Every structure is written in C-alpha cells, then in structure tokens.
Amino acid sequence: EMEYPSFNAFAGAIEEYINYYNDKRIQKKTKWMPPVKYREASMCLG
C-alpha cells in the first residue's frame, strides 16, 4: 500500500498510471505494440 504526502501527489500518480495504461502498456492482443502504435498501424491499414 502506497502513501502519498498530498492529494496532488496522489492525483499525479494516478495521471501517470492512466498515461502508461492508455499509451505505453504492451499486450499480446495489440501484437506486442503499445496501444498508441497499434492504433496508428491499424489506421494505416484501414
């Protein structure tokens, strides 16, 4: 369990995690690409 010194530190950590989850997280279903790269590749093919 993490403790944050302030609400702003906590909010910043959540914002960083959301950025990671939406833009950088690699998954098998995205052909081992980060979601942003997968979306870009899909748009080029479609």
mmCIF file of the N, C-alpha and C atoms, coordinates in Angstrom:
data_MODEL
# 
_entry.id   MODEL 
# 
loop_
_atom_site.group_PDB 
_atom_site.id 
_atom_site.type_symbol 
_atom_site.label_atom_id 
_atom_site.label_alt_id 
_atom_site.label_comp_id 
_atom_site.label_asym_id 
_atom_site.label_entity_id 
_atom_site.label_seq_id 
_atom_site.pdbx_PDB_ins_code 
_atom_site.Cartn_x 
_atom_site.Cartn_y 
_atom_site.Cartn_z 
_atom_site.occupancy 
_atom_site.B_iso_or_equiv 
_atom_site.pdbx_formal_charge 
_atom_site.auth_seq_id 
_atom_site.auth_comp_id 
_atom_site.auth_asym_id 
_atom_site.auth_atom_id 
_atom_site.pdbx_PDB_model_num 
ATOM 1   N N  . GLU A 1 1  ? 0.848  -1.180 0.000   1.00 0.00 ? 1  GLU A N  1 
ATOM 2   C CA . GLU A 1 1  ? 0.000  0.000  0.000   1.00 0.00 ? 1  GLU A CA 1 
ATOM 3   C C  . GLU A 1 1  ? 0.888  1.236  0.000   1.00 0.00 ? 1  GLU A C  1 
ATOM 4   N N  . MET A 1 2  ? 0.613  2.148  -0.918  1.00 0.00 ? 2  MET A N  1 
ATOM 5   C CA . MET A 1 2  ? 1.403  3.387  -1.018  1.00 0.00 ? 2  MET A CA 1 
ATOM 6   C C  . MET A 1 2  ? 0.745  4.493  -0.210  1.00 0.00 ? 2  MET A C  1 
ATOM 7   N N  . GLU A 1 3  ? 1.583  5.335  0.346   1.00 0.00 ? 3  GLU A N  1 
ATOM 8   C CA . GLU A 1 3  ? 1.089  6.550  0.986   1.00 0.00 ? 3  GLU A CA 1 
ATOM 9   C C  . GLU A 1 3  ? 1.678  7.735  0.240   1.00 0.00 ? 3  GLU A C  1 
ATOM 10  N N  . TYR A 1 4  ? 0.871  8.737  0.014   1.00 0.00 ? 4  TYR A N  1 
ATOM 11  C CA . TYR A 1 4  ? 1.303  9.919  -0.712  1.00 0.00 ? 4  TYR A CA 1 
ATOM 12  C C  . TYR A 1 4  ? 1.292  11.107 0.237   1.00 0.00 ? 4  TYR A C  1 
ATOM 13  N N  . PRO A 1 5  ? 2.260  12.002 0.095   1.00 0.00 ? 5  PRO A N  1 
ATOM 14  C CA . PRO A 1 5  ? 2.349  13.134 1.018   1.00 0.00 ? 5  PRO A CA 1 
ATOM 15  C C  . PRO A 1 5  ? 1.212  14.148 0.860   1.00 0.00 ? 5  PRO A C  1 
ATOM 16  N N  . SER A 1 6  ? 0.560  14.140 -0.300  1.00 0.00 ? 6  SER A N  1 
ATOM 17  C CA . SER A 1 6  ? -0.527 15.097 -0.515  1.00 0.00 ? 6  SER A CA 1 
ATOM 18  C C  . SER A 1 6  ? -1.496 14.545 -1.554  1.00 0.00 ? 6  SER A C  1 
ATOM 19  N N  . PHE A 1 7  ? -2.638 15.172 -1.637  1.00 0.00 ? 7  PHE A N  1 
ATOM 20  C CA . PHE A 1 7  ? -3.615 14.775 -2.641  1.00 0.00 ? 7  PHE A CA 1 
ATOM 21  C C  . PHE A 1 7  ? -3.062 15.008 -4.043  1.00 0.00 ? 7  PHE A C  1 
ATOM 22  N N  . ASN A 1 8  ? -2.325 16.106 -4.230  1.00 0.00 ? 8  ASN A N  1 
ATOM 23  C CA . ASN A 1 8  ? -1.757 16.399 -5.551  1.00 0.00 ? 8  ASN A CA 1 
ATOM 24  C C  . ASN A 1 8  ? -0.763 15.331 -5.980  1.00 0.00 ? 8  ASN A C  1 
ATOM 25  N N  . ALA A 1 9  ? 0.028  14.809 -5.049  1.00 0.00 ? 9  ALA A N  1 
ATOM 26  C CA . ALA A 1 9  ? 0.964  13.728 -5.372  1.00 0.00 ? 9  ALA A CA 1 
ATOM 27  C C  . ALA A 1 9  ? 0.192  12.476 -5.776  1.00 0.00 ? 9  ALA A C  1 
ATOM 28  N N  . PHE A 1 10 ? -0.882 12.198 -5.071  1.00 0.00 ? 10 PHE A N  1 
ATOM 29  C CA . PHE A 1 10 ? -1.733 11.048 -5.385  1.00 0.00 ? 10 PHE A CA 1 
ATOM 30  C C  . PHE A 1 10 ? -2.368 11.213 -6.769  1.00 0.00 ? 10 PHE A C  1 
ATOM 31  N N  . ALA A 1 11 ? -2.918 12.385 -7.041  1.00 0.00 ? 11 ALA A N  1 
ATOM 32  C CA . ALA A 1 11 ? -3.547 12.646 -8.337  1.00 0.00 ? 11 ALA A CA 1 
ATOM 33  C C  . ALA A 1 11 ? -2.518 12.543 -9.463  1.00 0.00 ? 11 ALA A C  1 
ATOM 34  N N  . GLY A 1 12 ? -1.306 13.015 -9.227  1.00 0.00 ? 12 GLY A N  1 
ATOM 35  C CA . GLY A 1 12 ? -0.251 12.913 -10.231 1.00 0.00 ? 12 GLY A CA 1 
ATOM 36  C C  . GLY A 1 12 ? 0.117  11.470 -10.523 1.00 0.00 ? 12 GLY A C  1 
ATOM 37  N N  . ALA A 1 13 ? 0.166  10.641 -9.485  1.00 0.00 ? 13 ALA A N  1 
ATOM 38  C CA . ALA A 1 13 ? 0.475  9.222  -9.671  1.00 0.00 ? 13 ALA A CA 1 
ATOM 39  C C  . ALA A 1 13 ? -0.616 8.538  -10.487 1.00 0.00 ? 13 ALA A C  1 
ATOM 40  N N  . ILE A 1 14 ? -1.859 8.877  -10.235 1.00 0.00 ? 14 ILE A N  1 
ATOM 41  C CA . ILE A 1 14 ? -2.964 8.292  -11.000 1.00 0.00 ? 14 ILE A CA 1 
ATOM 42  C C  . ILE A 1 14 ? -2.880 8.733  -12.458 1.00 0.00 ? 14 ILE A C  1 
ATOM 43  N N  . GLU A 1 15 ? -2.583 9.990  -12.675 1.00 0.00 ? 15 GLU A N  1 
ATOM 44  C CA . GLU A 1 15 ? -2.452 10.506 -14.043 1.00 0.00 ? 15 GLU A CA 1 
ATOM 45  C C  . GLU A 1 15 ? -1.326 9.779  -14.797 1.00 0.00 ? 15 GLU A C  1 
ATOM 46  N N  . GLU A 1 16 ? -0.203 9.551  -14.127 1.00 0.00 ? 16 GLU A N  1 
ATOM 47  C CA . GLU A 1 16 ? 0.908  8.820  -14.747 1.00 0.00 ? 16 GLU A CA 1 
ATOM 48  C C  . GLU A 1 16 ? 0.496  7.398  -15.102 1.00 0.00 ? 16 GLU A C  1 
ATOM 49  N N  . TYR A 1 17 ? -0.238 6.738  -14.196 1.00 0.00 ? 17 TYR A N  1 
ATOM 50  C CA . TYR A 1 17 ? -0.658 5.363  -14.459 1.00 0.00 ? 17 TYR A CA 1 
ATOM 51  C C  . TYR A 1 17 ? -1.638 5.305  -15.636 1.00 0.00 ? 17 TYR A C  1 
ATOM 52  N N  . ILE A 1 18 ? -2.559 6.237  -15.701 1.00 0.00 ? 18 ILE A N  1 
ATOM 53  C CA . ILE A 1 18 ? -3.514 6.270  -16.813 1.00 0.00 ? 18 ILE A CA 1 
ATOM 54  C C  . ILE A 1 18 ? -2.767 6.475  -18.126 1.00 0.00 ? 18 ILE A C  1 
ATOM 55  N N  . ASN A 1 19 ? -1.768 7.349  -18.130 1.00 0.00 ? 19 ASN A N  1 
ATOM 56  C CA . ASN A 1 19 ? -0.952 7.561  -19.324 1.00 0.00 ? 19 ASN A CA 1 
ATOM 57  C C  . ASN A 1 19 ? -0.242 6.265  -19.716 1.00 0.00 ? 19 ASN A C  1 
ATOM 58  N N  . TYR A 1 20 ? 0.336  5.587  -18.745 1.00 0.00 ? 20 TYR A N  1 
ATOM 59  C CA . TYR A 1 20 ? 1.000  4.310  -19.023 1.00 0.00 ? 20 TYR A CA 1 
ATOM 60  C C  . TYR A 1 20 ? -0.001 3.303  -19.591 1.00 0.00 ? 20 TYR A C  1 
ATOM 61  N N  . TYR A 1 21 ? -1.146 3.169  -18.948 1.00 0.00 ? 21 TYR A N  1 
ATOM 62  C CA . TYR A 1 21 ? -2.136 2.166  -19.341 1.00 0.00 ? 21 TYR A CA 1 
ATOM 63  C C  . TYR A 1 21 ? -2.669 2.425  -20.746 1.00 0.00 ? 21 TYR A C  1 
ATOM 64  N N  . ASN A 1 22 ? -2.925 3.674  -21.066 1.00 0.00 ? 22 ASN A N  1 
ATOM 65  C CA . ASN A 1 22 ? -3.507 4.010  -22.368 1.00 0.00 ? 22 ASN A CA 1 
ATOM 66  C C  . ASN A 1 22 ? -2.490 4.109  -23.500 1.00 0.00 ? 22 ASN A C  1 
ATOM 67  N N  . ASP A 1 23 ? -1.248 4.469  -23.177 1.00 0.00 ? 23 ASP A N  1 
ATOM 68  C CA . ASP A 1 23 ? -0.294 4.779  -24.240 1.00 0.00 ? 23 ASP A CA 1 
ATOM 69  C C  . ASP A 1 23 ? 0.933  3.878  -24.322 1.00 0.00 ? 23 ASP A C  1 
ATOM 70  N N  . LYS A 1 24 ? 1.314  3.221  -23.245 1.00 0.00 ? 24 LYS A N  1 
ATOM 71  C CA . LYS A 1 24 ? 2.600  2.520  -23.249 1.00 0.00 ? 24 LYS A CA 1 
ATOM 72  C C  . LYS A 1 24 ? 2.513  1.033  -22.961 1.00 0.00 ? 24 LYS A C  1 
ATOM 73  N N  . ARG A 1 25 ? 1.441  0.577  -22.391 1.00 0.00 ? 25 ARG A N  1 
ATOM 74  C CA . ARG A 1 25 ? 1.306  -0.813 -21.959 1.00 0.00 ? 25 ARG A CA 1 
ATOM 75  C C  . ARG A 1 25 ? 1.284  -1.742 -23.167 1.00 0.00 ? 25 ARG A C  1 
ATOM 76  N N  . ILE A 1 26 ? 2.140  -2.743 -23.144 1.00 0.00 ? 26 ILE A N  1 
ATOM 77  C CA . ILE A 1 26 ? 2.241  -3.690 -24.254 1.00 0.00 ? 26 ILE A CA 1 
ATOM 78  C C  . ILE A 1 26 ? 1.421  -4.932 -23.920 1.00 0.00 ? 26 ILE A C  1 
ATOM 79  N N  . GLN A 1 27 ? 0.642  -5.411 -24.884 1.00 0.00 ? 27 GLN A N  1 
ATOM 80  C CA . GLN A 1 27 ? -0.178 -6.604 -24.697 1.00 0.00 ? 27 GLN A CA 1 
ATOM 81  C C  . GLN A 1 27 ? -0.090 -7.495 -25.917 1.00 0.00 ? 27 GLN A C  1 
ATOM 82  N N  . LYS A 1 28 ? -0.342 -8.768 -25.691 1.00 0.00 ? 28 LYS A N  1 
ATOM 83  C CA . LYS A 1 28 ? -0.345 -9.731 -26.788 1.00 0.00 ? 28 LYS A CA 1 
ATOM 84  C C  . LYS A 1 28 ? -1.404 -9.365 -27.827 1.00 0.00 ? 28 LYS A C  1 
ATOM 85  N N  . LYS A 1 29 ? -2.593 -8.943 -27.366 1.00 0.00 ? 29 LYS A N  1 
ATOM 86  C CA . LYS A 1 29 ? -3.681 -8.664 -28.314 1.00 0.00 ? 29 LYS A CA 1 
ATOM 87  C C  . LYS A 1 29 ? -3.410 -7.451 -29.202 1.00 0.00 ? 29 LYS A C  1 
ATOM 88  N N  . THR A 1 30 ? -2.438 -6.618 -28.827 1.00 0.00 ? 30 THR A N  1 
ATOM 89  C CA . THR A 1 30 ? -2.052 -5.499 -29.692 1.00 0.00 ? 30 THR A CA 1 
ATOM 90  C C  . THR A 1 30 ? -0.771 -5.831 -30.454 1.00 0.00 ? 30 THR A C  1 
ATOM 91  N N  . LYS A 1 31 ? -0.552 -7.125 -30.635 1.00 0.00 ? 31 LYS A N  1 
ATOM 92  C CA . LYS A 1 31 ? 0.618  -7.629 -31.376 1.00 0.00 ? 31 LYS A CA 1 
ATOM 93  C C  . LYS A 1 31 ? 1.918  -7.110 -30.776 1.00 0.00 ? 31 LYS A C  1 
ATOM 94  N N  . TRP A 1 32 ? 1.965  -7.068 -29.442 1.00 0.00 ? 32 TRP A N  1 
ATOM 95  C CA . TRP A 1 32 ? 3.149  -6.673 -28.670 1.00 0.00 ? 32 TRP A CA 1 
ATOM 96  C C  . TRP A 1 32 ? 3.577  -5.235 -28.944 1.00 0.00 ? 32 TRP A C  1 
ATOM 97  N N  . MET A 1 33 ? 2.616  -4.398 -29.312 1.00 0.00 ? 33 MET A N  1 
ATOM 98  C CA . MET A 1 33 ? 2.904  -2.976 -29.512 1.00 0.00 ? 33 MET A CA 1 
ATOM 99  C C  . MET A 1 33 ? 2.181  -2.184 -28.435 1.00 0.00 ? 33 MET A C  1 
ATOM 100 N N  . PRO A 1 34 ? 2.703  -1.016 -28.086 1.00 0.00 ? 34 PRO A N  1 
ATOM 101 C CA . PRO A 1 34 ? 1.943  -0.132 -27.203 1.00 0.00 ? 34 PRO A CA 1 
ATOM 102 C C  . PRO A 1 34 ? 0.639  0.256  -27.904 1.00 0.00 ? 34 PRO A C  1 
ATOM 103 N N  . PRO A 1 35 ? -0.420 0.524  -27.151 1.00 0.00 ? 35 PRO A N  1 
ATOM 104 C CA . PRO A 1 35 ? -1.709 0.849  -27.764 1.00 0.00 ? 35 PRO A CA 1 
ATOM 105 C C  . PRO A 1 35 ? -1.653 1.982  -28.789 1.00 0.00 ? 35 PRO A C  1 
ATOM 106 N N  . VAL A 1 36 ? -0.873 3.022  -28.540 1.00 0.00 ? 36 VAL A N  1 
ATOM 107 C CA . VAL A 1 36 ? -0.796 4.141  -29.482 1.00 0.00 ? 36 VAL A CA 1 
ATOM 108 C C  . VAL A 1 36 ? -0.244 3.668  -30.822 1.00 0.00 ? 36 VAL A C  1 
ATOM 109 N N  . LYS A 1 37 ? 0.832  2.894  -30.792 1.00 0.00 ? 37 LYS A N  1 
ATOM 110 C CA . LYS A 1 37 ? 1.431  2.393  -32.033 1.00 0.00 ? 37 LYS A CA 1 
ATOM 111 C C  . LYS A 1 37 ? 0.475  1.439  -32.747 1.00 0.00 ? 37 LYS A C  1 
ATOM 112 N N  . TYR A 1 38 ? -0.248 0.631  -31.982 1.00 0.00 ? 38 TYR A N  1 
ATOM 113 C CA . TYR A 1 38 ? -1.207 -0.300 -32.578 1.00 0.00 ? 38 TYR A CA 1 
ATOM 114 C C  . TYR A 1 38 ? -2.321 0.462  -33.290 1.00 0.00 ? 38 TYR A C  1 
ATOM 115 N N  . ARG A 1 39 ? -2.829 1.518  -32.653 1.00 0.00 ? 39 ARG A N  1 
ATOM 116 C CA . ARG A 1 39 ? -3.877 2.333  -33.286 1.00 0.00 ? 39 ARG A CA 1 
ATOM 117 C C  . ARG A 1 39 ? -3.348 2.988  -34.553 1.00 0.00 ? 39 ARG A C  1 
ATOM 118 N N  . GLU A 1 40 ? -2.122 3.503  -34.493 1.00 0.00 ? 40 GLU A N  1 
ATOM 119 C CA . GLU A 1 40 ? -1.534 4.125  -35.685 1.00 0.00 ? 40 GLU A CA 1 
ATOM 120 C C  . GLU A 1 40 ? -1.401 3.112  -36.815 1.00 0.00 ? 40 GLU A C  1 
ATOM 121 N N  . ALA A 1 41 ? -0.927 1.914  -36.495 1.00 0.00 ? 41 ALA A N  1 
ATOM 122 C CA . ALA A 1 41 ? -0.765 0.867  -37.510 1.00 0.00 ? 41 ALA A CA 1 
ATOM 123 C C  . ALA A 1 41 ? -2.121 0.455  -38.071 1.00 0.00 ? 41 ALA A C  1 
ATOM 124 N N  . SER A 1 42 ? -3.125 0.366  -37.221 1.00 0.00 ? 42 SER A N  1 
ATOM 125 C CA . SER A 1 42 ? -4.469 -0.021 -37.667 1.00 0.00 ? 42 SER A CA 1 
ATOM 126 C C  . SER A 1 42 ? -5.063 1.031  -38.599 1.00 0.00 ? 42 SER A C  1 
ATOM 127 N N  . MET A 1 43 ? -4.811 2.302  -38.314 1.00 0.00 ? 43 MET A N  1 
ATOM 128 C CA . MET A 1 43 ? -5.348 3.376  -39.150 1.00 0.00 ? 43 MET A CA 1 
ATOM 129 C C  . MET A 1 43 ? -4.697 3.360  -40.529 1.00 0.00 ? 43 MET A C  1 
ATOM 130 N N  . CYS A 1 44 ? -3.417 3.003  -40.598 1.00 0.00 ? 44 CYS A N  1 
ATOM 131 C CA . CYS A 1 44 ? -2.717 2.940  -41.890 1.00 0.00 ? 44 CYS A CA 1 
ATOM 132 C C  . CYS A 1 44 ? -3.252 1.804  -42.744 1.00 0.00 ? 44 CYS A C  1 
ATOM 133 N N  . LEU A 1 45 ? -3.665 0.712  -42.105 1.00 0.00 ? 45 LEU A N  1 
ATOM 134 C CA . LEU A 1 45 ? -4.163 -0.444 -42.839 1.00 0.00 ? 45 LEU A CA 1 
ATOM 135 C C  . LEU A 1 45 ? -5.616 -0.275 -43.259 1.00 0.00 ? 45 LEU A C  1 
ATOM 136 N N  . GLY A 1 46 ? -6.388 0.460  -42.456 1.00 0.00 ? 46 GLY A N  1 
ATOM 137 C CA . GLY A 1 46 ? -7.816 0.580  -42.692 1.00 0.00 ? 46 GLY A CA 1 
ATOM 138 C C  . GLY A 1 46 ? -8.106 1.620  -43.659 1.00 0.00 ? 46 GLY A C  1 
# 
